[in-house]
Amino acid sequence: MASGSSAIANPSRIDRSVVEQIVRQVALEYLGKTNKGAGPSPQLTVLASARHMHICREDMDVLFGPGTELTVYKELYQAGNFAANEKVTIIGPRSRLISNLRILGPMRKQSQIELAFTDAISLGIDDIPVRLSGNIAGTPGAIIMGPKGTIQLKEGIIRAAIHVHMNPAEASYFGVKQGDLMKLRVGGNAGVTFDKVHVRIDPTSRLNVHMDTDEANACGLHLTKDIQLVK
């Protein structure tokens, strides 16, 4: 009874070993949370994507001749993608044009053209929407000329939304899923933070942010190595 009475009489006194045990437990729980996704940091590459076209089989036949195939000029960062030797001319409103618009391969189910905002202005297209690649419904069109023919592209001209390609392991590291938005912080004298970097996950992808040439010029991408991708 005496020992029990003593404990009740001094409720504010807690054994030091108990305090240390509580502190250790809280610290371990905190470290467990903050180390989620720990491991070697994936190597991030950020590239400026110049204006280009993606082409479908039907349009390829008209512009370059039936049965023609794209030929490789240069392999791109993502496996299986390449810049082709083939180029076209795009004619916008008021007969403004951009020549030597390079095609990227492989071929796709739908043709589309990705321009920077300044490219669109030079063509006379003032309402170019920011879209993810492939989302072309209701977008502007243009006349496309190739060496063998001409097509009227009814829709498909977009300004590609800044996005990051990654594989499932990299997505797990960052704690993101398909369609999430991340932030890209670019340091340097023209430091910029891009708040809406769209996440695109594919097993064959390598960690790589794509931005257009306007975005790259605005943040001085070629002048800095201070780049951070965060959730």
C-alpha positions as CSV (number, residue, x, y, z in Angstrom):
1,M,0.0,0.0,0.0
2,A,2.9,2.4,0.8
3,S,4.5,2.1,-2.6
4,G,1.1,2.5,-4.2
5,S,0.3,5.6,-2.1
6,S,3.7,7.1,-3.0
7,A,3.0,6.8,-6.8
8,I,-0.4,8.5,-6.4
9,A,1.1,11.3,-4.3
10,N,3.7,12.2,-6.9
11,P,1.8,11.9,-10.3
12,S,4.1,14.5,-12.0
13,R,7.2,12.3,-11.5
14,I,7.9,10.0,-14.4
15,D,10.8,7.6,-14.6
16,R,13.6,8.9,-16.9
17,S,13.8,5.5,-18.7
18,V,10.1,5.8,-19.6
19,V,10.7,9.3,-21.0
20,E,13.6,8.1,-23.1
21,Q,11.5,5.1,-24.4
22,I,8.7,7.5,-25.5
23,V,11.1,9.8,-27.2
24,R,12.8,6.9,-29.1
25,Q,9.4,5.6,-30.2
26,V,8.2,9.0,-31.5
27,A,11.6,9.5,-33.3
28,L,11.4,6.1,-35.0
29,E,7.8,6.7,-36.2
30,Y,8.8,10.1,-37.6
31,L,11.8,8.7,-39.4
32,G,9.7,5.9,-40.8
33,K,7.3,8.5,-42.4
34,T,9.9,10.8,-43.7
35,N,12.0,8.0,-45.2
36,K,9.1,6.8,-47.3
37,G,10.4,6.4,-50.8
38,A,14.0,6.5,-49.5
39,G,16.8,5.1,-51.6
40,P,19.0,6.5,-54.4
41,S,17.4,9.5,-55.9
42,P,16.4,8.9,-59.6
43,Q,18.4,10.8,-62.1
44,L,16.2,13.6,-63.5
45,T,16.7,14.9,-67.1
46,V,14.8,18.1,-68.2
47,L,14.6,18.7,-71.9
48,A,13.2,21.4,-74.1
49,S,10.9,20.0,-76.8
50,A,11.0,22.0,-80.0
51,R,8.0,22.3,-82.3
52,H,7.2,19.1,-84.1
53,M,4.5,16.9,-85.7
54,H,3.3,13.4,-84.9
55,I,1.8,11.7,-87.9
56,C,-0.7,8.9,-88.6
57,R,-0.5,6.3,-91.4
58,E,-3.2,7.9,-93.5
59,D,-1.6,11.4,-93.5
60,M,1.8,9.9,-94.0
61,D,0.6,8.3,-97.3
62,V,-0.8,11.6,-98.5
63,L,2.2,13.8,-97.5
64,F,5.0,11.4,-98.4
65,G,3.5,8.8,-100.7
66,P,1.6,5.5,-100.1
67,G,3.5,3.0,-98.0
68,T,6.3,5.3,-97.0
69,E,7.9,5.0,-93.6
70,L,9.6,7.4,-91.2
71,T,13.3,7.2,-91.2
72,V,15.5,7.8,-88.2
73,Y,17.4,11.1,-88.0
74,K,18.2,10.9,-84.2
75,E,17.1,8.6,-81.3
76,L,15.3,10.5,-78.5
77,Y,15.7,10.2,-74.8
78,Q,12.6,7.9,-74.3
79,A,13.2,4.4,-75.7
80,G,11.6,3.8,-79.1
81,N,11.0,7.5,-79.9
82,F,13.0,9.3,-82.6
83,A,13.3,12.5,-84.6
84,A,12.7,11.6,-88.2
85,N,14.4,12.9,-91.4
86,E,10.9,13.7,-92.8
87,K,9.7,17.3,-92.5
88,V,6.6,19.3,-93.5
89,T,5.4,22.8,-93.9
90,I,2.5,24.1,-91.8
91,I,0.4,26.9,-93.1
92,G,-1.7,28.9,-90.6
93,P,-4.3,31.6,-90.9
94,R,-3.5,34.5,-93.2
95,S,-1.1,32.2,-95.1
96,R,1.6,32.5,-92.5
97,L,3.8,29.4,-92.5
98,I,6.5,27.4,-90.7
99,S,8.7,25.3,-92.9
100,N,11.0,22.3,-92.0
101,L,8.7,21.2,-89.2
102,R,10.2,17.9,-88.1
103,I,8.2,14.7,-87.6
104,L,8.7,12.5,-84.5
105,G,8.3,8.8,-84.7
106,P,6.9,6.3,-84.4
107,M,3.6,6.9,-86.2
108,R,0.5,7.4,-84.1
109,K,-3.2,6.8,-84.5
110,Q,-3.9,10.6,-84.9
111,S,-1.8,13.4,-86.3
112,Q,-1.0,16.3,-84.1
113,I,1.3,19.3,-84.0
114,E,3.0,20.6,-80.9
115,L,4.1,24.3,-80.9
116,A,5.4,26.8,-78.4
117,F,3.1,29.8,-77.9
118,T,5.5,32.1,-79.9
119,D,5.3,29.6,-82.8
120,A,1.5,29.7,-82.7
121,I,1.5,33.5,-82.7
122,S,3.9,33.6,-85.7
123,L,1.4,31.4,-87.6
124,G,-1.5,33.6,-86.7
125,I,-3.1,31.1,-84.2
126,D,-4.0,33.2,-81.1
127,D,-6.1,30.6,-79.3
128,I,-3.8,27.6,-79.1
129,P,-4.8,25.5,-76.0
130,V,-2.5,23.9,-73.5
131,R,-3.1,20.1,-73.7
132,L,-1.5,16.8,-72.9
133,S,-0.4,15.0,-76.0
134,G,-3.2,13.1,-77.6
135,N,-6.0,15.3,-76.2
136,I,-6.8,17.2,-79.4
137,A,-10.6,17.4,-79.6
138,G,-11.7,20.9,-80.5
139,T,-8.2,22.3,-81.1
140,P,-7.2,24.4,-84.1
141,G,-6.2,23.0,-87.4
142,A,-4.0,24.0,-90.4
143,I,-2.9,23.1,-93.8
144,I,0.1,20.7,-93.9
145,M,2.3,20.3,-97.0
146,G,4.6,17.5,-97.7
147,P,6.7,16.6,-100.7
148,K,4.0,14.4,-102.3
149,G,0.7,16.1,-101.2
150,T,-1.2,18.4,-98.9
151,I,-3.8,17.7,-96.1
152,Q,-6.2,19.9,-94.2
153,L,-5.6,19.1,-90.6
154,K,-9.0,19.9,-89.1
155,E,-7.8,19.8,-85.5
156,G,-4.6,18.8,-83.6
157,I,-2.5,21.9,-83.0
158,I,-1.7,22.2,-79.3
159,R,0.8,23.7,-76.9
160,A,1.9,20.6,-75.0
161,A,1.4,20.8,-71.2
162,I,4.7,20.5,-69.3
163,H,4.9,16.9,-68.1
164,V,7.2,14.3,-66.6
165,H,7.7,10.8,-67.8
166,M,8.5,8.1,-65.2
167,N,8.3,4.4,-64.6
168,P,6.4,2.8,-61.8
169,A,9.5,2.5,-59.5
170,E,10.2,6.2,-59.9
171,A,6.5,7.0,-59.3
172,S,6.7,5.0,-56.1
173,Y,9.8,7.0,-55.1
174,F,8.0,10.3,-55.5
175,G,4.7,9.0,-54.1
176,V,2.7,10.0,-57.2
177,K,0.3,8.3,-59.6
178,Q,-0.8,8.7,-63.2
179,G,-2.4,12.1,-63.7
180,D,-1.0,13.8,-60.6
181,L,0.6,17.2,-60.7
182,M,4.1,17.9,-59.5
183,K,6.3,21.0,-59.1
184,L,9.5,21.6,-61.0
185,R,11.8,24.1,-59.4
186,V,14.5,25.6,-61.7
187,G,17.1,27.7,-59.9
188,G,19.5,30.2,-61.3
189,N,19.3,33.9,-62.1
190,A,16.0,33.4,-63.9
191,G,14.6,30.9,-61.3
192,V,11.1,29.7,-61.9
193,T,8.7,27.1,-60.3
194,F,6.4,25.3,-62.6
195,D,3.3,24.3,-60.6
196,K,1.5,22.0,-63.0
197,V,3.8,19.3,-64.2
198,H,1.6,16.4,-65.3
199,V,2.7,12.9,-64.3
200,R,2.8,10.2,-67.1
201,I,3.7,6.7,-66.0
202,D,4.8,3.9,-68.2
203,P,7.0,0.8,-67.5
204,T,9.3,1.8,-70.4
205,S,9.8,5.4,-69.4
206,R,12.9,7.1,-68.0
207,L,12.6,10.0,-65.6
208,N,12.3,13.0,-67.9
209,V,10.5,16.4,-67.8
210,H,9.4,17.8,-71.2
211,M,8.8,21.5,-71.5
212,D,8.5,23.7,-74.7
213,T,11.1,26.1,-75.9
214,D,9.2,29.2,-74.5
215,E,9.3,27.6,-71.0
216,A,12.9,26.6,-71.3
217,N,14.0,30.1,-72.4
218,A,11.9,31.8,-69.6
219,C,13.7,29.8,-66.9
220,G,17.1,29.8,-68.5
221,L,17.2,26.0,-68.5
222,H,20.5,25.8,-70.4
223,L,22.2,27.9,-67.8
224,T,21.4,26.0,-64.6
225,K,21.9,22.6,-63.0
226,D,19.8,23.6,-59.9
227,I,16.6,21.6,-60.7
228,Q,14.3,19.8,-58.3
229,L,11.1,17.8,-59.0
230,V,8.8,17.6,-56.0
231,K,5.3,16.5,-55.2
